[in-house]
Amino acid sequence: MKKYKQLNQAIQQARDNGLLFFHTPFVSFRGQDYSNQHPAVTKTPPSPAVLNKTTLYDWYDWQQPPEKKIALMRRIYKDYLKEESGPP
């Protein structure tokens, strides 16, 4: 109710200063107007990607980088890479 009073006060000030030339009527909304208990509101069906257990877009799939790029990265970061060993 406090915000409504502040809004009315701002509207009245705007009218007094000549900024509003029209009347803004008060409209009371019922809580029923904003409920989600009507036929237009239903559960969203899952996407085909979720049903097929695939990625949403093709470019999300893992793609092995080219061997040249892997070799380049290994050369650049050779001082920081650890040798791969078996499972821990």
N, C-alpha and C positions, 0 to 999 in steps of 0.2 A: 504494500500500500504506500510505503514511503517513496518508492521509485515512481509510482503513478502520480503522486502529488508533485514531485520534482519535475516530471514530464509536463504536467499541466501548467506549472509555474513557468517553465521554459517556453511553452507554446504561447502563454499569455504575454510574456515579455516580447516574444517575436511579433505578436499581433500589435502590441503597443508601439513597437518601433517601426511598424509598417512593413515587416518582412513577410508576413502571412496574410494573404488576401482572402482566404477561404476558411470555412468552419470545419473543424475536425471533430466529428461526433464520437462519443464514447460507445464502444461496442463491448459488451460483456460476452466472454467466451465460456462455454461450459467445459468442464473437464472431459466430458464424453467426446467432444470434438477432436481431442488429441489422443484418444486411446488407440491402441493397436489391436483392438478386438473387433475387426470387421473383415469382410471377405477379401479386400484388396491387399491385406497384409498377410504374407505367408513366409514360410522358411525358404531361404534362397537355396536352390539346388546346388550340389557340388559341381565344380568345373570338370570338363572332360579330362583334363590333365590329372586331377586328383583321382578320378575313377580309374584311369588307365595306369596310374602310378608312373607318369612321365613328367617331364618338365613342361611348364606352361608355354615356353617358346623354344624353338629349335636351338637358338644360339646359347641357351642356358646349359645345354648338354656339355659334358666334359669332352674336350678335344685335345688329343695329344699334340704338344707343340712339335714343330719340325726338329729333326736331329741337329741341324745347323744351329738353331737358336739355343738348344740345350748345351751344345758344345761351347757356344759363345758365353753363356752364363757361367758354365763351369770354369772357363778360362778367366773370366773377370773376377769371380768370387772364389777362386781356388784356395786362397789363404784363409778363407772363413768357413769353408765347407769341411764337414767331418766325413770320414770314411763310413760308408754304409756297412753295417754288419747284420747278422741274423736277428731274429726277433728277441726282445729283451727277456 
